[in-house]
Amino acid sequence: MTETVKISPENQITLSSDALTRLGVKAGDQVEIRSNDEGGLEIRRKRTRFSDLRGMVKLDRPVSDEELDSWAAEARGRTLGGDTGE
């Protein structure tokens, strides 16, 4: 898909609803803009990492990255080693 957009006087661009749908984003979401080896830019949906969420939930003790990963794997119904427990 190729789309031509105009840069506003405030250095902003507006993407079509089709482009937003393809990116899987909506108003208020964050995107990452990366430069590629060909001198162009790529727009990607920002992925949230567990480390980005640190501090959102208050616990009585510090939580390690390994614990967060383990909890996430458990929530997905599998262990870190890929074992589904079946």
PDB file with SEQRES, HELIX, SHEET and CRYST1 records, atoms N, CA, C and O in Angstrom:
SEQRES   1 A   86  MET THR GLU THR VAL LYS ILE SER PRO GLU ASN GLN ILE          
SEQRES   2 A   86  THR LEU SER SER ASP ALA LEU THR ARG LEU GLY VAL LYS          
SEQRES   3 A   86  ALA GLY ASP GLN VAL GLU ILE ARG SER ASN ASP GLU GLY          
SEQRES   4 A   86  GLY LEU GLU ILE ARG ARG LYS ARG THR ARG PHE SER ASP          
SEQRES   5 A   86  LEU ARG GLY MET VAL LYS LEU ASP ARG PRO VAL SER ASP          
SEQRES   6 A   86  GLU GLU LEU ASP SER TRP ALA ALA GLU ALA ARG GLY ARG          
SEQRES   7 A   86  THR LEU GLY GLY ASP THR GLY GLU                              
HELIX    1 AA1 SER A   17  LEU A   23  1                                   7    
HELIX    2 AA2 PHE A   50  LEU A   53  5                                   4    
HELIX    3 AA3 ASP A   65  ALA A   75  1                                  11    
SHEET    1 AA1 2 VAL A  31  SER A  35  0                                        
SHEET    2 AA1 2 LEU A  41  ARG A  45 -1                                        
CRYST1    1.000    1.000    1.000  90.00  90.00  90.00 P 1           1          
ATOM      1  N   MET A   1       0.846  -1.178   0.000  1.00  0.00           N  
ATOM      2  CA  MET A   1       0.000   0.000   0.000  1.00  0.00           C  
ATOM      3  C   MET A   1       0.892   1.242   0.000  1.00  0.00           C  
ATOM      4  O   MET A   1       1.840   1.329   0.780  1.00  0.00           O  
ATOM      5  N   THR A   2       0.600   2.155  -0.834  1.00  0.00           N  
ATOM      6  CA  THR A   2       1.299   3.440  -0.866  1.00  0.00           C  
ATOM      7  C   THR A   2       0.274   4.532  -0.649  1.00  0.00           C  
ATOM      8  O   THR A   2      -0.806   4.510  -1.239  1.00  0.00           O  
ATOM      9  N   GLU A   3       0.614   5.479   0.193  1.00  0.00           N  
ATOM     10  CA  GLU A   3      -0.299   6.567   0.509  1.00  0.00           C  
ATOM     11  C   GLU A   3       0.493   7.864   0.530  1.00  0.00           C  
ATOM     12  O   GLU A   3       1.567   7.924   1.128  1.00  0.00           O  
ATOM     13  N   THR A   4      -0.017   8.883  -0.103  1.00  0.00           N  
ATOM     14  CA  THR A   4       0.616  10.198  -0.075  1.00  0.00           C  
ATOM     15  C   THR A   4      -0.126  11.069   0.916  1.00  0.00           C  
ATOM     16  O   THR A   4      -1.349  11.190   0.858  1.00  0.00           O  
ATOM     17  N   VAL A   5       0.626  11.681   1.833  1.00  0.00           N  
ATOM     18  CA  VAL A   5       0.031  12.557   2.838  1.00  0.00           C  
ATOM     19  C   VAL A   5       0.757  13.890   2.816  1.00  0.00           C  
ATOM     20  O   VAL A   5       1.879  13.991   2.320  1.00  0.00           O  
ATOM     21  N   LYS A   6       0.117  14.893   3.348  1.00  0.00           N  
ATOM     22  CA  LYS A   6       0.678  16.243   3.390  1.00  0.00           C  
ATOM     23  C   LYS A   6       1.126  16.561   4.816  1.00  0.00           C  
ATOM     24  O   LYS A   6       0.444  16.203   5.776  1.00  0.00           O  
ATOM     25  N   ILE A   7       2.246  17.219   4.953  1.00  0.00           N  
ATOM     26  CA  ILE A   7       2.740  17.633   6.260  1.00  0.00           C  
ATOM     27  C   ILE A   7       2.118  18.986   6.591  1.00  0.00           C  
ATOM     28  O   ILE A   7       2.209  19.931   5.808  1.00  0.00           O  
ATOM     29  N   SER A   8       1.484  19.065   7.765  1.00  0.00           N  
ATOM     30  CA  SER A   8       0.824  20.303   8.177  1.00  0.00           C  
ATOM     31  C   SER A   8       1.862  21.324   8.636  1.00  0.00           C  
ATOM     32  O   SER A   8       3.025  20.975   8.839  1.00  0.00           O  
ATOM     33  N   PRO A   9       1.453  22.577   8.800  1.00  0.00           N  
ATOM     34  CA  PRO A   9       2.378  23.594   9.321  1.00  0.00           C  
ATOM     35  C   PRO A   9       2.913  23.244  10.717  1.00  0.00           C  
ATOM     36  O   PRO A   9       3.953  23.757  11.132  1.00  0.00           O  
ATOM     37  N   GLU A  10       2.192  22.363  11.442  1.00  0.00           N  
ATOM     38  CA  GLU A  10       2.640  21.931  12.770  1.00  0.00           C  
ATOM     39  C   GLU A  10       3.498  20.661  12.681  1.00  0.00           C  
ATOM     40  O   GLU A  10       3.749  20.017  13.699  1.00  0.00           O  
ATOM     41  N   ASN A  11       3.951  20.295  11.467  1.00  0.00           N  
ATOM     42  CA  ASN A  11       4.763  19.098  11.217  1.00  0.00           C  
ATOM     43  C   ASN A  11       4.020  17.805  11.533  1.00  0.00           C  
ATOM     44  O   ASN A  11       4.636  16.834  11.972  1.00  0.00           O  
ATOM     45  N   GLN A  12       2.712  17.778  11.318  1.00  0.00           N  
ATOM     46  CA  GLN A  12       1.903  16.598  11.561  1.00  0.00           C  
ATOM     47  C   GLN A  12       1.423  16.018  10.240  1.00  0.00           C  
ATOM     48  O   GLN A  12       1.303  16.724   9.238  1.00  0.00           O  
ATOM     49  N   ILE A  13       1.147  14.704  10.259  1.00  0.00           N  
ATOM     50  CA  ILE A  13       0.541  14.057   9.104  1.00  0.00           C  
ATOM     51  C   ILE A  13      -0.727  13.348   9.561  1.00  0.00           C  
ATOM     52  O   ILE A  13      -0.851  12.979  10.729  1.00  0.00           O  
ATOM     53  N   THR A  14      -1.650  13.161   8.657  1.00  0.00           N  
ATOM     54  CA  THR A  14      -2.879  12.443   8.947  1.00  0.00           C  
ATOM     55  C   THR A  14      -2.899  11.193   8.086  1.00  0.00           C  
ATOM     56  O   THR A  14      -2.736  11.266   6.868  1.00  0.00           O  
ATOM     57  N   LEU A  15      -3.104  10.035   8.729  1.00  0.00           N  
ATOM     58  CA  LEU A  15      -3.181   8.773   8.008  1.00  0.00           C  
ATOM     59  C   LEU A  15      -4.638   8.418   7.759  1.00  0.00           C  
ATOM     60  O   LEU A  15      -5.515   8.738   8.562  1.00  0.00           O  
ATOM     61  N   SER A  16      -4.881   7.760   6.651  1.00  0.00           N  
ATOM     62  CA  SER A  16      -6.244   7.346   6.328  1.00  0.00           C  
ATOM     63  C   SER A  16      -6.706   6.264   7.299  1.00  0.00           C  
ATOM     64  O   SER A  16      -5.891   5.618   7.957  1.00  0.00           O  
ATOM     65  N   SER A  17      -8.022   6.072   7.381  1.00  0.00           N  
ATOM     66  CA  SER A  17      -8.551   5.028   8.260  1.00  0.00           C  
ATOM     67  C   SER A  17      -8.077   3.654   7.794  1.00  0.00           C  
ATOM     68  O   SER A  17      -7.887   2.762   8.621  1.00  0.00           O  
ATOM     69  N   ASP A  18      -7.883   3.464   6.483  1.00  0.00           N  
ATOM     70  CA  ASP A  18      -7.358   2.195   5.969  1.00  0.00           C  
ATOM     71  C   ASP A  18      -5.942   1.944   6.488  1.00  0.00           C  
ATOM     72  O   ASP A  18      -5.618   0.827   6.892  1.00  0.00           O  
ATOM     73  N   ALA A  19      -5.093   2.987   6.477  1.00  0.00           N  
ATOM     74  CA  ALA A  19      -3.726   2.843   6.983  1.00  0.00           C  
ATOM     75  C   ALA A  19      -3.733   2.524   8.476  1.00  0.00           C  
ATOM     76  O   ALA A  19      -2.959   1.686   8.938  1.00  0.00           O  
ATOM     77  N   LEU A  20      -4.601   3.189   9.227  1.00  0.00           N  
ATOM     78  CA  LEU A  20      -4.689   2.928  10.667  1.00  0.00           C  
ATOM     79  C   LEU A  20      -5.149   1.500  10.946  1.00  0.00           C  
ATOM     80  O   LEU A  20      -4.649   0.842  11.858  1.00  0.00           O  
ATOM     81  N   THR A  21      -6.103   1.033  10.153  1.00  0.00           N  
ATOM     82  CA  THR A  21      -6.589  -0.343  10.304  1.00  0.00           C  
ATOM     83  C   THR A  21      -5.476  -1.327  10.009  1.00  0.00           C  
ATOM     84  O   THR A  21      -5.301  -2.305  10.736  1.00  0.00           O  
ATOM     85  N   ARG A  22      -4.720  -1.078   8.946  1.00  0.00           N  
ATOM     86  CA  ARG A  22      -3.604  -1.973   8.603  1.00  0.00           C  
ATOM     87  C   ARG A  22      -2.550  -2.007   9.698  1.00  0.00           C  
ATOM     88  O   ARG A  22      -1.946  -3.050   9.952  1.00  0.00           O  
ATOM     89  N   LEU A  23      -2.328  -0.870  10.346  1.00  0.00           N  
ATOM     90  CA  LEU A  23      -1.366  -0.811  11.453  1.00  0.00           C  
ATOM     91  C   LEU A  23      -1.936  -1.415  12.732  1.00  0.00           C  
ATOM     92  O   LEU A  23      -1.183  -1.796  13.628  1.00  0.00           O  
ATOM     93  N   GLY A  24      -3.253  -1.503  12.818  1.00  0.00           N  
ATOM     94  CA  GLY A  24      -3.886  -2.007  14.025  1.00  0.00           C  
ATOM     95  C   GLY A  24      -3.888  -0.993  15.151  1.00  0.00           C  
ATOM     96  O   GLY A  24      -3.765  -1.353  16.322  1.00  0.00           O  
ATOM     97  N   VAL A  25      -4.030   0.281  14.794  1.00  0.00           N  
ATOM     98  CA  VAL A  25      -4.025   1.353  15.799  1.00  0.00           C  
ATOM     99  C   VAL A  25      -5.275   2.201  15.672  1.00  0.00           C  
ATOM    100  O   VAL A  25      -5.977   2.173  14.661  1.00  0.00           O  
ATOM    101  N   LYS A  26      -5.532   2.958  16.735  1.00  0.00           N  
ATOM    102  CA  LYS A  26      -6.661   3.890  16.743  1.00  0.00           C  
ATOM    103  C   LYS A  26      -6.203   5.184  17.396  1.00  0.00           C  
ATOM    104  O   LYS A  26      -5.082   5.267  17.898  1.00  0.00           O  
ATOM    105  N   ALA A  27      -7.047   6.172  17.391  1.00  0.00           N  
ATOM    106  CA  ALA A  27      -6.706   7.467  17.982  1.00  0.00           C  
ATOM    107  C   ALA A  27      -6.224   7.280  19.414  1.00  0.00           C  
ATOM    108  O   ALA A  27      -6.852   6.570  20.200  1.00  0.00           O  
ATOM    109  N   GLY A  28      -5.121   7.913  19.746  1.00  0.00           N  
ATOM    110  CA  GLY A  28      -4.556   7.833  21.088  1.00  0.00           C  
ATOM    111  C   GLY A  28      -3.486   6.777  21.260  1.00  0.00           C  
ATOM    112  O   GLY A  28      -2.714   6.836  22.217  1.00  0.00           O  
ATOM    113  N   ASP A  29      -3.420   5.795  20.342  1.00  0.00           N  
ATOM    114  CA  ASP A  29      -2.379   4.769  20.406  1.00  0.00           C  
ATOM    115  C   ASP A  29      -1.032   5.371  20.027  1.00  0.00           C  
ATOM    116  O   ASP A  29      -0.970   6.423  19.390  1.00  0.00           O  
ATOM    117  N   GLN A  30       0.034   4.704  20.418  1.00  0.00           N  
ATOM    118  CA  GLN A  30       1.371   5.151  20.059  1.00  0.00           C  
ATOM    119  C   GLN A  30       1.909   4.297  18.918  1.00  0.00           C  
ATOM    120  O   GLN A  30       1.621   3.103  18.831  1.00  0.00           O  
ATOM    121  N   VAL A  31       2.690   4.921  18.049  1.00  0.00           N  
ATOM    122  CA  VAL A  31       3.374   4.212  16.975  1.00  0.00           C  
ATOM    123  C   VAL A  31       4.865   4.536  17.061  1.00  0.00           C  
ATOM    124  O   VAL A  31       5.262   5.553  17.630  1.00  0.00           O  
ATOM    125  N   GLU A  32       5.679   3.653  16.487  1.00  0.00           N  
ATOM    126  CA  GLU A  32       7.114   3.889  16.394  1.00  0.00           C  
ATOM    127  C   GLU A  32       7.435   4.204  14.946  1.00  0.00           C  
ATOM    128  O   GLU A  32       6.889   3.580  14.036  1.00  0.00           O  
ATOM    129  N   ILE A  33       8.306   5.157  14.730  1.00  0.00           N  
ATOM    130  CA  ILE A  33       8.769   5.484  13.383  1.00  0.00           C  
ATOM    131  C   ILE A  33      10.248   5.138  13.345  1.00  0.00           C  
ATOM    132  O   ILE A  33      11.046   5.687  14.104  1.00  0.00           O  
ATOM    133  N   ARG A  34      10.604   4.221  12.451  1.00  0.00           N  
ATOM    134  CA  ARG A  34      11.985   3.746  12.349  1.00  0.00           C  
ATOM    135  C   ARG A  34      12.526   4.031  10.962  1.00  0.00           C  
ATOM    136  O   ARG A  34      11.803   3.954   9.969  1.00  0.00           O  
ATOM    137  N   SER A  35      13.796   4.359  10.907  1.00  0.00           N  
ATOM    138  CA  SER A  35      14.437   4.516   9.601  1.00  0.00           C  
ATOM    139  C   SER A  35      14.913   3.144   9.136  1.00  0.00           C  
ATOM    140  O   SER A  35      15.317   2.311   9.948  1.00  0.00           O  
ATOM    141  N   ASN A  36      14.863   2.915   7.828  1.00  0.00           N  
ATOM    142  CA  ASN A  36      15.339   1.643   7.294  1.00  0.00           C  
ATOM    143  C   ASN A  36      16.620   1.853   6.489  1.00  0.00           C  
ATOM    144  O   ASN A  36      17.053   2.987   6.284  1.00  0.00           O  
ATOM    145  N   ASP A  37      17.212   0.772   6.042  1.00  0.00           N  
ATOM    146  CA  ASP A  37      18.488   0.826   5.328  1.00  0.00           C  
ATOM    147  C   ASP A  37      18.390   1.510   3.968  1.00  0.00           C  
ATOM    148  O   ASP A  37      19.403   1.937   3.414  1.00  0.00           O  
ATOM    149  N   GLU A  38      17.180   1.617   3.428  1.00  0.00           N  
ATOM    150  CA  GLU A  38      16.993   2.242   2.116  1.00  0.00           C  
ATOM    151  C   GLU A  38      16.779   3.749   2.219  1.00  0.00           C  
ATOM    152  O   GLU A  38      16.555   4.410   1.204  1.00  0.00           O  
ATOM    153  N   GLY A  39      16.845   4.300   3.425  1.00  0.00           N  
ATOM    154  CA  GLY A  39      16.650   5.731   3.619  1.00  0.00           C  
ATOM    155  C   GLY A  39      15.207   6.132   3.825  1.00  0.00           C  
ATOM    156  O   GLY A  39      14.893   7.322   3.850  1.00  0.00           O  
ATOM    157  N   GLY A  40      14.319   5.156   3.975  1.00  0.00           N  
ATOM    158  CA  GLY A  40      12.909   5.439   4.200  1.00  0.00           C  
ATOM    159  C   GLY A  40      12.545   5.317   5.668  1.00  0.00           C  
ATOM    160  O   GLY A  40      13.391   5.043   6.519  1.00  0.00           O  
ATOM    161  N   LEU A  41      11.285   5.522   5.939  1.00  0.00           N  
ATOM    162  CA  LEU A  41      10.765   5.405   7.301  1.00  0.00           C  
ATOM    163  C   LEU A  41       9.688   4.339   7.334  1.00  0.00           C  
ATOM    164  O   LEU A  41       8.937   4.169   6.374  1.00  0.00           O  
ATOM    165  N   GLU A  42       9.619   3.631   8.430  1.00  0.00           N  
ATOM    166  CA  GLU A  42       8.586   2.623   8.651  1.00  0.00           C  
ATOM    167  C   GLU A  42       7.785   3.028   9.880  1.00  0.00           C  
ATOM    168  O   GLU A  42       8.356   3.418  10.898  1.00  0.00           O  
ATOM    169  N   ILE A  43       6.463   2.934   9.784  1.00  0.00           N  
ATOM    170  CA  ILE A  43       5.594   3.221  10.917  1.00  0.00           C  
ATOM    171  C   ILE A  43       5.069   1.884  11.423  1.00  0.00           C  
ATOM    172  O   ILE A  43       4.503   1.099  10.662  1.00  0.00           O  
ATOM    173  N   ARG A  44       5.264   1.633  12.716  1.00  0.00           N  
ATOM    174  CA  ARG A  44       4.817   0.380  13.324  1.00  0.00           C  
ATOM    175  C   ARG A  44       4.069   0.671  14.611  1.00  0.00           C  
ATOM    176  O   ARG A  44       4.336   1.652  15.305  1.00  0.00           O  
ATOM    177  N   ARG A  45       3.129  -0.205  14.908  1.00  0.00           N  
ATOM    178  CA  ARG A  45       2.411  -0.106  16.176  1.00  0.00           C  
ATOM    179  C   ARG A  45       3.419  -0.334  17.298  1.00  0.00           C  
ATOM    180  O   ARG A  45       4.229  -1.258  17.228  1.00  0.00           O  
ATOM    181  N   LYS A  46       3.372   0.502  18.325  1.00  0.00           N  
ATOM    182  CA  LYS A  46       4.283   0.348  19.460  1.00  0.00           C  
ATOM    183  C   LYS A  46       3.849  -0.855  20.266  1.00  0.00           C  
ATOM    184  O   LYS A  46       2.688  -0.968  20.659  1.00  0.00           O  
ATOM    185  N   ARG A  47       4.767  -1.737  20.505  1.00  0.00           N  
ATOM    186  CA  ARG A  47       4.509  -2.930  21.320  1.00  0.00           C  
ATOM    187  C   ARG A  47       4.831  -2.605  22.774  1.00  0.00           C  
ATOM    188  O   ARG A  47       5.864  -2.005  23.073  1.00  0.00           O  
ATOM    189  N   THR A  48       3.958  -2.998  23.653  1.00  0.00           N  
ATOM    190  CA  THR A  48       4.184  -2.778  25.076  1.00  0.00           C  
ATOM    191  C   THR A  48       4.954  -3.962  25.639  1.00  0.00           C  
ATOM    192  O   THR A  48       4.579  -5.117  25.437  1.00  0.00           O  
ATOM    193  N   ARG A  49       6.028  -3.661  26.341  1.00  0.00           N  
ATOM    194  CA  ARG A  49       6.800  -4.696  27.026  1.00  0.00           C  
ATOM    195  C   ARG A  49       6.431  -4.663  28.497  1.00  0.00           C  
ATOM    196  O   ARG A  49       5.949  -3.651  29.006  1.00  0.00           O  
ATOM    197  N   PHE A  50       6.659  -5.775  29.174  1.00  0.00           N  
ATOM    198  CA  PHE A  50       6.352  -5.815  30.597  1.00  0.00           C  
ATOM    199  C   PHE A  50       7.140  -4.762  31.359  1.00  0.00           C  
ATOM    200  O   PHE A  50       6.631  -4.181  32.318  1.00  0.00           O  
ATOM    201  N   SER A  51       8.373  -4.511  30.946  1.00  0.00           N  
ATOM    202  CA  SER A  51       9.167  -3.507  31.654  1.00  0.00           C  
ATOM    203  C   SER A  51       8.532  -2.124  31.534  1.00  0.00           C  
ATOM    204  O   SER A  51       8.741  -1.279  32.404  1.00  0.00           O  
ATOM    205  N   ASP A  52       7.748  -1.872  30.456  1.00  0.00           N  
ATOM    206  CA  ASP A  52       7.039  -0.597  30.317  1.00  0.00           C  
ATOM    207  C   ASP A  52       5.917  -0.462  31.346  1.00  0.00           C  
ATOM    208  O   ASP A  52       5.506   0.651  31.676  1.00  0.00           O  
ATOM    209  N   LEU A  53       5.424  -1.589  31.849  1.00  0.00           N  
ATOM    210  CA  LEU A  53       4.294  -1.590  32.765  1.00  0.00           C  
ATOM    211  C   LEU A  53       4.718  -1.543  34.228  1.00  0.00           C  
ATOM    212  O   LEU A  53       3.881  -1.452  35.126  1.00  0.00           O  
ATOM    213  N   ARG A  54       6.028  -1.607  34.455  1.00  0.00           N  
ATOM    214  CA  ARG A  54       6.534  -1.630  35.836  1.00  0.00           C  
ATOM    215  C   ARG A  54       5.998  -0.412  36.607  1.00  0.00           C  
ATOM    216  O   ARG A  54       6.033   0.717  36.117  1.00  0.00           O  
ATOM    217  N   GLY A  55       5.511  -0.669  37.808  1.00  0.00           N  
ATOM    218  CA  GLY A  55       5.009   0.393  38.660  1.00  0.00           C  
ATOM    219  C   GLY A  55       3.511   0.606  38.558  1.00  0.00           C  
ATOM    220  O   GLY A  55       2.944   1.351  39.357  1.00  0.00           O  
ATOM    221  N   MET A  56       2.847  -0.035  37.585  1.00  0.00           N  
ATOM    222  CA  MET A  56       1.403   0.138  37.452  1.00  0.00           C  
ATOM    223  C   MET A  56       0.640  -0.569  38.570  1.00  0.00           C  
ATOM    224  O   MET A  56      -0.412  -0.108  39.012  1.00  0.00           O  
ATOM    225  N   VAL A  57       1.192  -1.697  39.017  1.00  0.00           N  
ATOM    226  CA  VAL A  57       0.576  -2.450  40.096  1.00  0.00           C  
ATOM    227  C   VAL A  57       1.510  -2.381  41.292  1.00  0.00           C  
ATOM    228  O   VAL A  57       2.700  -2.672  41.176  1.00  0.00           O  
ATOM    229  N   LYS A  58       0.976  -1.999  42.425  1.00  0.00           N  
ATOM    230  CA  LYS A  58       1.781  -1.880  43.635  1.00  0.00           C  
ATOM    231  C   LYS A  58       1.717  -3.186  44.419  1.00  0.00           C  
ATOM    232  O   LYS A  58       0.636  -3.650  44.783  1.00  0.00           O  
ATOM    233  N   LEU A  59       2.888  -3.775  44.677  1.00  0.00           N  
ATOM    234  CA  LEU A  59       2.989  -4.986  45.479  1.00  0.00           C  
ATOM    235  C   LEU A  59       3.799  -4.671  46.729  1.00  0.00           C  
ATOM    236  O   LEU A  59       4.435  -3.622  46.830  1.00  0.00           O  
ATOM    237  N   ASP A  60       3.763  -5.587  47.665  1.00  0.00           N  
ATOM    238  CA  ASP A  60       4.496  -5.395  48.919  1.00  0.00           C  
ATOM    239  C   ASP A  60       5.988  -5.659  48.777  1.00  0.00           C  
ATOM    240  O   ASP A  60       6.755  -5.424  49.711  1.00  0.00           O  
ATOM    241  N   ARG A  61       6.402  -6.152  47.606  1.00  0.00           N  
ATOM    242  CA  ARG A  61       7.811  -6.474  47.392  1.00  0.00           C  
ATOM    243  C   ARG A  61       8.177  -6.205  45.936  1.00  0.00           C  
ATOM    244  O   ARG A  61       7.301  -6.136  45.074  1.00  0.00           O  
ATOM    245  N   PRO A  62       9.464  -6.054  45.665  1.00  0.00           N  
ATOM    246  CA  PRO A  62       9.889  -5.886  44.263  1.00  0.00           C  
ATOM    247  C   PRO A  62       9.619  -7.169  43.468  1.00  0.00           C  
ATOM    248  O   PRO A  62       9.665  -8.271  44.013  1.00  0.00           O  
ATOM    249  N   VAL A  63       9.338  -7.005  42.180  1.00  0.00           N  
ATOM    250  CA  VAL A  63       9.078  -8.142  41.299  1.00  0.00           C  
ATOM    251  C   VAL A  63      10.154  -8.162  40.224  1.00  0.00           C  
ATOM    252  O   VAL A  63      10.432  -7.143  39.593  1.00  0.00           O  
ATOM    253  N   SER A  64      10.756  -9.326  40.020  1.00  0.00           N  
ATOM    254  CA  SER A  64      11.824  -9.451  39.026  1.00  0.00           C  
ATOM    255  C   SER A  64      11.245  -9.608  37.626  1.00  0.00           C  
ATOM    256  O   SER A  64      10.078  -9.963  37.462  1.00  0.00           O  
ATOM    257  N   ASP A  65      12.071  -9.339  36.620  1.00  0.00           N  
ATOM    258  CA  ASP A  65      11.657  -9.548  35.228  1.00  0.00           C  
ATOM    259  C   ASP A  65      11.302 -11.005  34.986  1.00  0.00           C  
ATOM    260  O   ASP A  65      10.381 -11.305  34.226  1.00  0.00           O  
ATOM    261  N   GLU A  66      12.041 -11.928  35.639  1.00  0.00           N  
ATOM    262  CA  GLU A  66      11.775 -13.356  35.476  1.00  0.00           C  
ATOM    263  C   GLU A  66      10.383 -13.713  36.000  1.00  0.00           C  
ATOM    264  O   GLU A  66       9.670 -14.511  35.390  1.00  0.00           O  
ATOM    265  N   GLU A  67       9.998 -13.114  37.141  1.00  0.00           N  
ATOM    266  CA  GLU A  67       8.656 -13.355  37.672  1.00  0.00           C  
ATOM    267  C   GLU A  67       7.587 -12.843  36.718  1.00  0.00           C  
ATOM    268  O   GLU A  67       6.585 -13.518  36.483  1.00  0.00           O  
ATOM    269  N   LEU A  68       7.797 -11.653  36.170  1.00  0.00           N  
ATOM    270  CA  LEU A  68       6.831 -11.099  35.210  1.00  0.00           C  
ATOM    271  C   LEU A  68       6.692 -12.007  34.001  1.00  0.00           C  
ATOM    272  O   LEU A  68       5.579 -12.289  33.556  1.00  0.00           O  
ATOM    273  N   ASP A  69       7.824 -12.469  33.466  1.00  0.00           N  
ATOM    274  CA  ASP A  69       7.792 -13.375  32.311  1.00  0.00           C  
ATOM    275  C   ASP A  69       7.056 -14.668  32.652  1.00  0.00           C  
ATOM    276  O   ASP A  69       6.272 -15.174  31.850  1.00  0.00           O  
ATOM    277  N   SER A  70       7.312 -15.197  33.845  1.00  0.00           N  
ATOM    278  CA  SER A  70       6.656 -16.426  34.277  1.00  0.00           C  
ATOM    279  C   SER A  70       5.153 -16.227  34.398  1.00  0.00           C  
ATOM    280  O   SER A  70       4.373 -17.077  33.967  1.00  0.00           O  
ATOM    281  N   TRP A  71       4.746 -15.106  34.985  1.00  0.00           N  
ATOM    282  CA  TRP A  71       3.319 -14.809  35.121  1.00  0.00           C  
ATOM    283  C   TRP A  71       2.657 -14.662  33.755  1.00  0.00           C  
ATOM    284  O   TRP A  71       1.540 -15.136  33.549  1.00  0.00           O  
ATOM    285  N   ALA A  72       3.337 -14.013  32.836  1.00  0.00           N  
ATOM    286  CA  ALA A  72       2.784 -13.836  31.491  1.00  0.00           C  
ATOM    287  C   ALA A  72       2.625 -15.183  30.797  1.00  0.00           C  
ATOM    288  O   ALA A  72       1.605 -15.444  30.159  1.00  0.00           O  
ATOM    289  N   ALA A  73       3.637 -16.035  30.925  1.00  0.00           N  
ATOM    290  CA  ALA A  73       3.562 -17.362  30.311  1.00  0.00           C  
ATOM    291  C   ALA A  73       2.415 -18.166  30.917  1.00  0.00           C  
ATOM    292  O   ALA A  73       1.688 -18.858  30.203  1.00  0.00           O  
ATOM    293  N   GLU A  74       2.257 -18.073  32.233  1.00  0.00           N  
ATOM    294  CA  GLU A  74       1.171 -18.783  32.912  1.00  0.00           C  
ATOM    295  C   GLU A  74      -0.183 -18.272  32.431  1.00  0.00           C  
ATOM    296  O   GLU A  74      -1.112 -19.053  32.220  1.00  0.00           O  
ATOM    297  N   ALA A  75      -0.288 -16.950  32.258  1.00  0.00           N  
ATOM    298  CA  ALA A  75      -1.549 -16.366  31.787  1.00  0.00           C  
ATOM    299  C   ALA A  75      -1.871 -16.825  30.371  1.00  0.00           C  
ATOM    300  O   ALA A  75      -3.039 -16.922  29.995  1.00  0.00           O  
ATOM    301  N   ARG A  76      -0.848 -17.103  29.598  1.00  0.00           N  
ATOM    302  CA  ARG A  76      -1.054 -17.608  28.231  1.00  0.00           C  
ATOM    303  C   ARG A  76      -1.295 -19.109  28.213  1.00  0.00           C  
ATOM    304  O   ARG A  76      -1.552 -19.687  27.158  1.00  0.00           O  
ATOM    305  N   GLY A  77      -1.212 -19.744  29.384  1.00  0.00           N  
ATOM    306  CA  GLY A  77      -1.487 -21.174  29.459  1.00  0.00           C  
ATOM    307  C   GLY A  77      -0.308 -22.048  29.118  1.00  0.00           C  
ATOM    308  O   GLY A  77      -0.484 -23.184  28.679  1.00  0.00           O  
ATOM    309  N   ARG A  78       0.892 -21.537  29.311  1.00  0.00           N  
ATOM    310  CA  ARG A  78       2.071 -22.360  29.039  1.00  0.00           C  
ATOM    311  C   ARG A  78       3.194 -21.939  29.973  1.00  0.00           C  
ATOM    312  O   ARG A  78       3.108 -20.906  30.637  1.00  0.00           O  
ATOM    313  N   THR A  79       4.234 -22.734  30.019  1.00  0.00           N  
ATOM    314  CA  THR A  79       5.403 -22.398  30.821  1.00  0.00           C  
ATOM    315  C   THR A  79       6.446 -21.752  29.927  1.00  0.00           C  
ATOM    316  O   THR A  79       6.307 -21.766  28.704  1.00  0.00           O  
ATOM    317  N   LEU A  80       7.493 -21.182  30.523  1.00  0.00           N  
ATOM    318  CA  LEU A  80       8.538 -20.527  29.740  1.00  0.00           C  
ATOM    319  C   LEU A  80       9.234 -21.489  28.799  1.00  0.00           C  
ATOM    320  O   LEU A  80       9.697 -21.063  27.740  1.00  0.00           O  
ATOM    321  N   GLY A  81       9.328 -22.749  29.131  1.00  0.00           N  
ATOM    322  CA  GLY A  81       9.998 -23.718  28.274  1.00  0.00           C  
ATOM    323  C   GLY A  81       9.152 -24.158  27.092  1.00  0.00           C  
ATOM    324  O   GLY A  81       9.583 -24.997  26.301  1.00  0.00           O  
ATOM    325  N   GLY A  82       7.955 -23.604  26.962  1.00  0.00           N  
ATOM    326  CA  GLY A  82       7.099 -23.955  25.837  1.00  0.00           C  
ATOM    327  C   GLY A  82       6.155 -25.110  26.150  1.00  0.00           C  
ATOM    328  O   GLY A  82       5.345 -25.481  25.301  1.00  0.00           O  
ATOM    329  N   ASP A  83       6.239 -25.685  27.340  1.00  0.00           N  
ATOM    330  CA  ASP A  83       5.386 -26.786  27.755  1.00  0.00           C  
ATOM    331  C   ASP A  83       3.982 -26.264  28.028  1.00  0.00           C  
ATOM    332  O   ASP A  83       3.808 -25.333  28.814  1.00  0.00           O  
ATOM    333  N   THR A  84       2.986 -26.851  27.390  1.00  0.00           N  
ATOM    334  CA  THR A  84       1.611 -26.406  27.598  1.00  0.00           C  
ATOM    335  C   THR A  84       0.961 -27.139  28.750  1.00  0.00           C  
ATOM    336  O   THR A  84      -0.188 -26.865  29.095  1.00  0.00           O  
ATOM    337  N   GLY A  85       1.694 -28.079  29.356  1.00  0.00           N  
ATOM    338  CA  GLY A  85       1.154 -28.818  30.475  1.00  0.00           C  
ATOM    339  C   GLY A  85       0.212 -29.925  30.064  1.00  0.00           C  
ATOM    340  O   GLY A  85      -0.449 -30.522  30.914  1.00  0.00           O  
ATOM    341  N   GLU A  86       0.138 -30.213  28.774  1.00  0.00           N  
ATOM    342  CA  GLU A  86      -0.771 -31.257  28.290  1.00  0.00           C  
ATOM    343  C   GLU A  86      -0.048 -32.564  28.159  1.00  0.00           C  
ATOM    344  O   GLU A  86      -0.647 -33.564  27.764  1.00  0.00           O  
TER     345      GLU A  86                                                      
END                                                                             
